[in-house]
Amino acid sequence: MLPAARPLLLALVSALLIASVHASEAFLVPRDGSHLHNPHAAPLIELNETEITMHHDPTPDSYYTIDFEGVGENVRHPGLMMAHIIFMSLAFFVALPMGIAMRSLKHAARGFAVFAFYALCALGCASSGLYRKLTPNMYEGAVHSKQGYLVLLLALSLSAIDILALMRRIVTFWRSGEKFSIKTFWRSAILGRQVDQDRVSLEYTGLVVDEPEEFEESKVSLSPVRQSGDLDPIEEYSGDTAQWANDVHHHRRYHRRHQSTASERTVFGAASPMHSLDKVYDVKGALKSNVGLIRRIGKGCFAVLERFLIFAGLAQTLLGIVIYTGGCRGNYTNGCLAHLIKGAIFWSYGLVSFARFLGSFAELGWAWNRTPNSNAVSAEFTESLVIFVYGATNTWMERFGAKSGDPFTTKQIQHIGIAVMFCFAGLIGMGIESKKIRNWLAASTFASIRTDHVAQDAVEEPASYSASFNPFPALVIGVTGAAMAAHTQTYMFQVQIHALWGNLLVAFAVLRCFTYFFMWLGPPKSILPSRPPTEALGSFFLACGGLVFMFSTEEVTIAAMRRGRDDVMMFLNVAVAMTCFAFCWTLFVVGFKGWLKSRLRPVISYSSSA
């Protein structure tokens, strides 16, 4: 190449490179889908109001600014709002849990708890209605009141079902022809306790003489259920010994009937009337079993909806805070909803995990104990199911607010990737917890063994089979925390807040793995709650992380920076204090239910393992 042509060639190449760069800039998509800040630059320290107002409307006045910041001096009524908050909090977080606990035990005073719940709700609605009449509307399109009335309608529907069941029991009692006594009427019709312990104990006395060996075997097999029965939130109260006695009594009558019908069929043939009568008994038994199944499903749905009211109260609390402070409007709406909903899920997950640590759901084997019921669904399966549903729905919800044909932003791809991880990791977790899939996985072990020479019970299960060691729920939450701790943000304070709650979720995942490690070394052998300390700490970090998650919304962090409250330690201390208060509430609810059971049922003594 001629030396004179080299400068010309270099100029041509440079021009092509510059043209390609300018052409590609037209197709570049900002990292977070906005133009607030260069994603490759360092986070900002000070608030840029000009840039904020370019993409967000100015924050309007709210009920909070009227009541506490001097806006509208003549219309300030903070006392009414405080009364509404106090009354509704007492209704949904004190009276309602106490009523649920009393109802599960058929306590005589559960009616007073229900009355207190509705009385507090009436006072709360009255104070809220009076506040709205005396205060101008500061939030157009608010749905807090409408959703609150829907929640109350659900509560009234459940109470109506309870009243109908009470009326049915009263009618059944009068039709039974049983000798009337106030005690019998109160226990059977009003409280719904169907077993008369005095009458059953006499029947049981005769059974001990007839079949002592069967009684001893049944007593041994039922003793774990009897010890864990005081933790059942749904099943009706009845003495286990009395229940065994009734079962044996009905079994003996059933056996005698079938023995006699079998002998008569031998004499008269299969076409005899006794054979037809036997078929009638079989049909009646099948119908009775189907009715019993439907009744159990109905009771389960009732219990789930009843407990759902508490979480609905939490949702109403968050919605009320948003409307009172005037947040989540305009371009803030989608991000605000995402932080509040997902943060509330982690918060509730932490409280439920702490309740498991205290001993709740021990009858299902969820309290880190040996499950007394081999057919119960494991806690890890339930966690994996929730994670799967969460991921399957959020995969398609991350594009809310985007127009058709808009390219995927980097932030959307980040969040969709997390949602897909939730979906498939939850699916793996459910597969691991499936007993049928476990049997399939173990089938390859016997492929090279001739099973015709091996007894059915020759292969012993390892000790680890007595519990569930599924790390995928913890893995999902830990990876989510690590990813969000590195989330790109416009301001340094937002980066620090995201790193704070992300690290709290990682701490939960690490502690949950430690729980599995120590329980793998020594699987639970008792049906009593083992209460591993790593779970107490892990549940605290999880709940606290969910609360800081809710605090990290863009609107809250910007408001904190405007008021000089952008201090990470302050946010952490407030979250820790609120989490401690919520854990005290959880301890009160679980302890109150246990105290009621200890008064209604005989206390079971157990030997020390030391």
C-alpha positions in Angstrom: 0.0 0.0 0.0 1.3 3.4 -0.9 2.3 5.5 2.1 0.1 8.4 0.9 -3.0 6.2 1.0 -2.6 5.2 4.7 -3.9 8.5 6.2 -6.9 8.3 3.8 -7.6 4.7 4.9 -7.4 5.5 8.6 -9.8 8.5 8.1 -12.2 6.2 6.3 -12.1 3.5 9.0 -12.6 6.2 11.7 -15.6 7.6 9.9 -17.2 4.2 9.6 -16.7 3.5 13.3 -18.2 6.9 14.3 -21.2 6.3 12.0 -21.8 2.9 13.4 -21.8 4.1 16.9 -24.2 6.9 16.2 -26.5 4.5 14.3 -26.5 2.0 17.2 -27.3 4.7 19.8 -30.8 5.0 18.3 -31.5 1.3 19.4 -30.0 1.5 22.9 -32.4 1.1 25.7 -31.7 2.7 29.1 -30.9 0.2 31.9 -33.8 1.1 34.1 -36.2 2.2 31.3 -36.0 5.8 32.3 -33.8 8.9 31.8 -33.3 9.9 35.4 -29.7 8.9 35.6 -26.8 7.4 33.7 -26.7 3.7 34.8 -22.9 3.6 34.3 -22.2 6.7 36.5 -21.8 6.7 40.3 -25.0 7.0 42.3 -26.0 10.6 43.2 -25.6 11.9 46.8 -27.9 14.9 46.6 -31.5 15.0 45.4 -32.0 16.5 41.9 -35.5 18.0 42.1 -35.4 19.2 38.5 -34.9 15.8 37.1 -37.5 14.3 39.4 -40.2 16.8 38.3 -39.4 16.1 34.6 -40.7 12.5 35.0 -43.0 12.7 38.1 -45.8 15.0 39.0 -45.3 17.1 42.1 -46.4 15.4 45.3 -49.8 16.8 46.3 -51.1 17.5 49.7 -52.5 14.6 51.7 -54.5 13.8 54.8 -51.2 13.5 56.6 -50.1 17.0 55.6 -53.5 18.4 56.7 -53.4 16.7 60.1 -49.7 17.1 61.0 -48.0 19.7 58.8 -50.4 22.7 59.1 -52.1 22.5 55.7 -55.8 23.4 56.2 -55.8 24.6 59.8 -59.6 24.6 60.0 -60.1 21.0 58.9 -57.7 19.2 61.1 -59.2 16.1 62.8 -56.3 13.7 63.6 -58.0 12.3 66.7 -60.7 10.7 64.6 -58.1 9.1 62.3 -56.2 7.8 65.4 -59.4 6.4 66.8 -60.1 4.6 63.4 -56.6 3.1 63.4 -56.8 1.9 67.1 -60.3 0.4 66.7 -59.6 -1.5 63.5 -56.2 -2.7 64.7 -57.8 -4.0 67.9 -60.5 -5.7 65.8 -58.2 -7.5 63.2 -55.1 -8.1 65.3 -56.4 -8.8 68.8 -60.1 -9.8 68.8 -60.0 -11.7 65.5 -57.1 -14.0 66.4 -58.5 -14.6 69.8 -61.9 -15.5 68.3 -60.2 -17.9 65.8 -58.3 -19.6 68.6 -61.4 -19.9 70.8 -63.5 -21.2 67.9 -61.0 -23.9 67.0 -61.3 -25.2 70.5 -65.1 -24.6 70.8 -64.5 -22.4 73.8 -67.6 -21.1 75.6 -66.4 -17.5 75.4 -65.8 -17.4 71.7 -69.1 -15.5 71.2 -67.7 -12.6 73.2 -64.6 -12.4 71.0 -66.8 -12.3 67.9 -69.0 -9.6 69.4 -65.9 -7.6 70.4 -64.6 -7.9 66.8 -67.8 -6.5 65.2 -68.2 -3.8 67.9 -64.6 -2.6 67.3 -65.2 -2.7 63.5 -68.4 -0.6 64.0 -66.5 2.0 66.0 -63.7 2.1 63.5 -66.1 2.5 60.6 -68.0 5.2 62.4 -64.8 7.2 63.2 -63.6 6.8 59.6 -66.9 8.0 58.2 -67.0 11.0 60.4 -63.4 11.9 59.5 -64.3 11.8 55.8 -67.3 14.0 56.3 -65.3 16.6 58.1 -62.2 16.5 55.8 -61.9 17.3 52.1 -61.2 14.4 49.7 -57.4 14.3 49.3 -57.1 11.1 47.3 -59.3 10.6 44.2 -60.2 7.0 43.4 -59.3 5.6 46.8 -60.5 2.0 47.3 -59.6 1.6 51.0 -63.2 1.9 52.2 -64.6 -0.4 49.4 -62.1 -3.1 50.0 -62.6 -2.8 53.8 -66.4 -3.4 53.4 -65.7 -6.4 51.2 -63.5 -7.8 54.0 -66.2 -7.2 56.5 -68.7 -8.9 54.2 -66.5 -11.9 54.1 -66.4 -11.9 57.9 -70.2 -11.6 58.1 -70.6 -14.5 55.7 -68.4 -16.7 57.8 -70.3 -15.7 60.9 -73.6 -16.5 59.1 -72.3 -20.0 58.3 -71.4 -20.4 62.0 -74.9 -19.2 63.0 -76.6 -21.7 60.6 -74.4 -24.5 62.0 -75.6 -23.5 65.5 -79.2 -23.6 64.5 -78.7 -27.0 62.9 -77.2 -28.3 66.1 -80.1 -27.0 68.1 -82.6 -28.6 65.8 -80.7 -31.9 65.9 -80.6 -31.8 69.6 -84.3 -31.4 70.0 -85.1 -34.1 67.4 -82.7 -36.6 69.1 -85.1 -37.1 71.9 -82.3 -37.0 74.4 -83.1 -36.1 78.0 -82.8 -32.4 78.3 -80.3 -30.9 80.7 -78.6 -27.5 80.6 -75.1 -29.0 80.6 -75.9 -31.4 77.7 -77.6 -28.7 75.7 -74.8 -26.3 76.2 -72.0 -28.7 75.3 -73.8 -30.4 72.4 -75.9 -27.7 70.8 -74.2 -24.5 71.7 -70.5 -25.5 71.8 -70.8 -28.3 69.3 -68.9 -30.9 71.4 -70.5 -34.1 70.2 -68.9 -36.5 72.7 -70.2 -37.0 76.2 -67.1 -38.0 78.1 -69.0 -39.5 81.0 -71.1 -41.8 78.9 -68.1 -42.8 76.7 -65.9 -43.6 79.7 -68.4 -46.2 80.8 -68.4 -47.9 77.4 -64.6 -47.7 77.5 -64.4 -49.5 80.8 -66.1 -52.5 79.4 -63.8 -52.6 76.4 -60.7 -52.7 78.6 -61.9 -56.0 80.1 -62.8 -57.5 76.8 -59.7 -56.5 74.7 -56.8 -55.3 76.8 -54.2 -56.1 74.2 -55.9 -54.1 71.5 -56.4 -51.3 73.9 -52.7 -51.2 74.8 -51.6 -51.3 71.1 -54.1 -48.5 70.2 -53.0 -46.4 73.2 -49.4 -46.7 72.1 -50.2 -45.8 68.5 -52.4 -42.9 69.4 -50.1 -41.4 72.1 -48.2 -39.2 69.5 -51.5 -38.0 68.2 -52.7 -37.2 71.6 -49.6 -35.2 72.4 -49.8 -33.2 69.2 -53.5 -32.8 69.2 -53.3 -29.7 71.3 -51.7 -28.0 68.3 -54.5 -28.7 65.8 -56.2 -25.5 64.7 -59.0 -27.1 62.7 -60.2 -30.5 64.1 -62.9 -30.6 66.7 -62.1 -31.4 70.3 -62.7 -35.0 71.4 -60.7 -37.2 73.7 -58.5 -39.6 71.8 -59.3 -42.5 74.2 -63.0 -41.9 73.8 -62.6 -41.7 70.0 -60.7 -45.0 70.1 -63.5 -46.5 72.2 -66.2 -45.5 69.7 -64.1 -46.8 66.8 -63.7 -50.2 68.5 -67.3 -50.3 69.4 -68.5 -49.6 65.9 -65.9 -52.0 64.5 -67.1 -54.8 66.6 -70.7 -54.2 65.6 -69.7 -54.0 62.0 -67.7 -57.3 62.3 -70.5 -59.1 63.9 -73.0 -58.0 61.2 -70.7 -59.1 58.4 -69.9 -62.3 60.1 -73.6 -63.2 60.5 -74.4 -62.1 56.9 -71.5 -64.2 55.6 -72.7 -67.3 57.4 -76.3 -66.8 56.1 -75.0 -66.3 52.6 -73.2 -69.6 52.9 -76.6 -71.3 53.8 -79.0 -69.4 51.5 -76.7 -68.4 48.6 -75.5 -65.1 47.1 -78.9 -64.2 45.9 -80.4 -64.2 49.4 -82.1 -61.1 50.9 -79.2 -60.8 53.3 -76.9 -60.3 50.3 -79.0 -57.4 49.1 -79.1 -55.9 52.6 -75.3 -56.1 52.7 -75.2 -54.1 49.5 -77.5 -51.5 51.0 -75.1 -51.2 53.9 -72.2 -50.8 51.5 -74.0 -48.0 49.6 -74.8 -46.2 52.8 -71.2 -46.5 54.0 -69.9 -45.0 50.7 -72.4 -42.1 50.9 -71.4 -41.5 54.5 -67.7 -41.4 53.6 -68.4 -39.0 50.7 -70.4 -36.7 53.0 -67.6 -36.9 55.5 -65.0 -35.9 52.9 -67.2 -32.9 51.8 -67.6 -31.9 55.4 -63.8 -32.0 56.0 -63.2 -29.9 52.8 -65.8 -27.4 54.0 -64.1 -27.1 57.4 -60.7 -26.7 55.8 -62.0 -23.9 53.5 -63.7 -22.2 56.4 -60.5 -22.3 58.5 -58.4 -20.9 55.6 -60.9 -18.1 54.9 -61.1 -17.3 58.6 -57.3 -16.9 58.9 -57.2 -15.0 55.6 -59.0 -12.2 57.4 -55.9 -11.4 59.4 -53.8 -11.1 56.2 -56.6 -9.0 54.7 -56.3 -6.7 57.7 -52.6 -6.3 56.9 -53.4 -5.5 53.3 -55.9 -2.9 54.5 -53.4 -1.4 56.8 -50.8 -0.9 54.0 -53.5 0.5 51.7 -54.7 2.9 54.4 -51.1 4.2 55.0 -50.7 4.8 51.2 -54.0 6.8 51.0 -53.4 8.7 54.2 -49.9 9.8 53.1 -51.0 10.4 49.4 -48.5 8.0 47.9 -48.5 5.6 44.9 -49.8 7.9 42.3 -48.9 8.5 38.7 -45.6 6.9 37.6 -44.9 5.7 41.1 -47.9 3.3 41.1 -46.4 0.1 39.6 -43.1 0.3 41.6 -45.0 1.1 44.8 -47.4 -1.9 44.4 -44.5 -4.2 43.6 -42.6 -3.2 46.8 -45.6 -3.3 49.1 -47.0 -6.6 47.8 -43.7 -8.5 47.7 -42.4 -6.9 50.9 -45.6 -7.9 52.7 -45.2 -11.5 51.4 -41.7 -11.7 52.9 -43.0 -10.0 56.1 -45.8 -12.5 56.5 -43.5 -15.4 55.6 -41.2 -14.4 58.5 -44.0 -14.2 61.0 -45.3 -17.6 59.9 -41.8 -19.0 60.2 -41.5 -17.7 63.7 -44.9 -19.2 64.6 -43.5 -22.5 63.3 -40.6 -22.1 65.6 -42.9 -21.5 68.5 -44.8 -24.8 67.8 -47.6 -23.9 65.4 -48.6 -26.6 62.9 -46.8 -29.3 64.9 -49.6 -31.7 64.1 -48.5 -31.4 60.5 -44.8 -31.8 61.3 -44.1 -28.2 60.4 -42.6 -27.2 63.8 -39.3 -28.9 63.1 -40.6 -32.1 64.8 -41.4 -35.6 63.7 -44.7 -35.5 62.0 -47.4 -37.6 63.8 -49.3 -37.9 60.5 -47.5 -39.6 57.6 -50.0 -38.3 55.1 -49.5 -34.6 56.0 -48.1 -32.2 53.4 -44.6 -31.0 54.4 -43.9 -27.3 55.1 -41.3 -27.3 52.4 -43.9 -28.4 49.8 -46.2 -25.6 50.8 -43.3 -23.1 50.6 -42.3 -24.4 47.2 -45.9 -24.2 46.0 -46.2 -20.6 47.0 -42.9 -19.8 45.4 -44.0 -21.5 42.2 -47.3 -19.6 42.0 -45.5 -16.3 42.8 -43.0 -16.9 40.0 -45.6 -18.1 37.5 -47.7 -14.9 38.0 -44.9 -12.4 38.3 -43.3 -13.6 35.0 -46.1 -11.9 33.1 -46.7 -9.0 35.5 -43.3 -7.3 35.0 -44.5 -5.7 31.8 -47.3 -3.9 33.4 -47.2 -0.3 32.3 -45.2 -1.0 29.1 -46.8 -0.3 25.7 -47.2 -2.9 23.0 -44.0 -3.1 21.0 -41.8 -1.4 23.6 -38.4 -3.2 23.9 -37.5 -5.0 27.1 -35.5 -2.8 29.5 -32.6 -4.1 31.6 -34.7 -3.8 34.8 -37.5 -5.7 33.3 -35.2 -8.5 32.2 -33.7 -8.6 35.7 -37.1 -8.9 37.4 -38.4 -11.4 34.9 -35.3 -13.5 35.4 -36.0 -13.6 39.2 -39.6 -14.5 38.5 -38.6 -17.4 36.2 -36.2 -18.6 38.9 -39.0 -18.6 41.4 -41.2 -20.6 39.0 -38.8 -23.4 38.2 -37.1 -23.6 41.6 -40.6 -23.9 43.2 -41.4 -26.7 40.7 -38.2 -28.5 41.7 -39.0 -28.1 45.4 -42.5 -29.6 44.9 -41.0 -32.5 43.0 -38.5 -33.3 45.7 -41.3 -33.2 48.3 -43.5 -35.6 46.3 -43.5 -39.1 47.8 -44.3 -40.6 44.4 -41.3 -38.9 42.7 -39.1 -40.0 45.6 -40.2 -43.6 45.1 -39.3 -43.2 41.4 -35.9 -41.9 42.2 -35.3 -44.7 44.7 -36.4 -47.3 42.2 -33.1 -47.3 40.4 -31.4 -48.5 43.5 -33.2 -51.9 43.3 -32.7 -52.3 39.5 -29.7 -54.6 40.1 -31.2 -56.5 43.1 -33.4 -59.5 42.7 -36.4 -58.5 44.8 -37.9 -62.0 44.9 -35.2 -63.0 47.4 -35.5 -59.8 49.5 -38.2 -59.3 52.2 -40.4 -56.3 51.9 -39.0 -54.8 55.1 -35.4 -55.8 54.5 -34.3 -52.3 53.3 -34.3 -49.8 56.1 -34.9 -46.1 55.5 -32.1 -43.7 56.5 -32.8 -41.5 59.5 -32.9 -38.4 57.2 -36.1 -39.8 55.6 -38.0 -38.8 58.8 -37.7 -35.1 57.9 -37.6 -32.8 54.9 -34.3 -31.2 53.8 -35.3 -29.1 50.8 -32.9 -26.1 50.3 -34.7 -24.7 47.2 -37.0 -22.2 49.1 -34.0 -20.9 51.0 -32.0 -20.8 47.8 -34.6 -18.8 45.9 -34.9 -16.2 48.7 -31.1 -16.0 49.2 -30.4 -15.4 45.5 -33.1 -12.8 45.3 -31.6 -11.0 48.2 -28.1 -11.1 46.7 -29.4 -9.9 43.4 -31.4 -7.0 44.9 -28.5 -6.0 47.1 -26.6 -5.2 43.8 -29.6 -3.5 42.2 -28.7 -0.3 40.3 -30.3 2.8 41.8 -30.2 6.5 41.0 -29.2 7.7 44.5 -26.7 6.3 47.0 -29.3 6.2 49.7 -31.5 3.9 47.6 -28.5 1.7 46.9 -27.9 1.3 50.6 -31.5 0.6 51.5 -31.7 -2.1 48.8 -28.4 -3.6 49.9 -29.8 -3.7 53.5 -32.9 -5.7 52.9 -31.1 -7.9 50.3 -28.5 -8.9 52.9 -31.3 -9.6 55.4 -32.8 -12.1 53.0 -29.4 -13.6 52.4 -29.0 -14.0 56.2 -32.3 -15.9 56.3 -31.2 -18.3 53.6 -27.9 -19.0 55.3 -29.6 -19.6 58.7 -32.2 -21.9 57.1 -29.4 -23.9 55.5 -27.8 -24.2 59.0 -31.1 -25.5 60.3 -31.1 -28.2 57.7 -27.4 -29.0 58.4 -27.9 -29.5 62.1 -31.2 -31.4 61.7 -29.5 -33.6 59.0 -26.9 -34.6 61.7 -29.7 -35.3 64.2 -33.2 -35.7 62.6 -36.1 -35.0 65.0 -37.3 -38.0 67.0 -40.1 -36.4 69.0 -43.4 -35.0 67.9 -42.7 -32.0 70.2 -41.4 -28.8 68.5 -37.6 -28.9 68.5 -37.3 -25.1 68.2 -33.9 -24.7 66.4 -32.4 -21.3 67.3 -31.3 -20.8 63.7 -35.0 -20.6 62.8 -35.7 -17.9 65.3 -33.0 -15.7 63.9 -33.8 -16.6 60.3 -37.4 -15.7 60.7 -36.5 -12.4 62.3 -34.2 -11.5 59.4 -36.8 -12.5 56.9 -39.6 -10.4 58.4 -37.3 -7.5 58.9 -36.0 -7.7 55.4 -39.6 -7.7 54.1 -40.3 -4.6 56.1 -37.3 -2.8 54.8 -38.3 -4.0 51.3 -41.5 -2.0 51.7 -39.6 1.0 53.0 -37.3 1.0 49.9 -40.0 2.3 47.4 -38.7 5.2 45.3 -41.3 7.6 46.7 -40.5 6.8 50.3 -36.8 7.2 49.8 -37.2 10.5 47.9 -39.5 11.8 50.6 -36.9 10.8 53.2 -34.2 12.7 51.3 -36.3 15.8 51.1 -36.9 15.8 54.8 -33.3 15.0 55.8 -34.3 11.5 57.0 -32.1 9.6 54.5 -30.3 7.6 57.3 -29.9 3.9 56.8 -29.5 3.3 60.6 -32.8 5.0 61.3 -34.6 2.8 58.7 -33.0 -0.3 60.1 -33.8 0.6 63.7 -37.4 1.3 62.9 -37.7 -2.0 61.0 -36.1 -3.9 63.9 -38.4 -2.3 66.4 -41.5 -3.0 64.4 -40.4 -6.6 63.8 -39.8 -7.2 67.5 -43.3 -5.8 68.2 -44.8 -8.1 65.6 -43.0 -11.1 67.1 -44.4 -10.2 70.5 -47.8 -10.3 68.9 -47.1 -13.7 67.3 -46.0 -15.0 70.7 -49.1 -13.7 72.3 -51.4 -15.4 69.7 -49.7 -18.7 69.8 -49.3 -18.6 73.6 -52.9 -17.7 74.1 -54.1 -20.6 72.1 -51.8 -23.0 73.9 -53.0 -21.6 77.3 -56.6 -22.2 76.3 -55.8 -25.8 75.3 -54.0 -26.5 78.5 -57.2 -25.5 80.4 -59.6 -27.4 78.2 -57.6 -30.6 77.7 -55.6 -32.8 80.1 -52.0 -31.8 80.4 -49.7 -34.5 79.0 -46.5 -35.2 80.7 -43.5 -36.4 78.8 -40.1 -37.7 79.9 -36.9 -35.7 79.5 -34.4 -36.9 76.9 -31.4 -35.9 79.1 
